[in-house]
Amino acid sequence: MAFDLHRADGDVIRYGDDARFSFTATGHLVVYDAGGTKTVYSHHSWDRIEEPVPAPEG
């Protein structure tokens, strides 16, 4: 499932269908991208995760 990670600094990172995320017991977000690279985000550095909005037609 693709998802967009909205960071606290306003950046949005789009992850593709092969990416996965989970949460640690202390509230950190752990993301594994399509290549298996692990990234840990502190609970203060991101706002929300959403399904990506399709690009407008035209």
Buried (B, 14 or more C-beta within 10 A) or exposed (E): EEBBBBEEEEEEBEBEEEBBBEEEEEEBBEBBBEEEEEBEBEEEBBEEEEEEEEEEEE
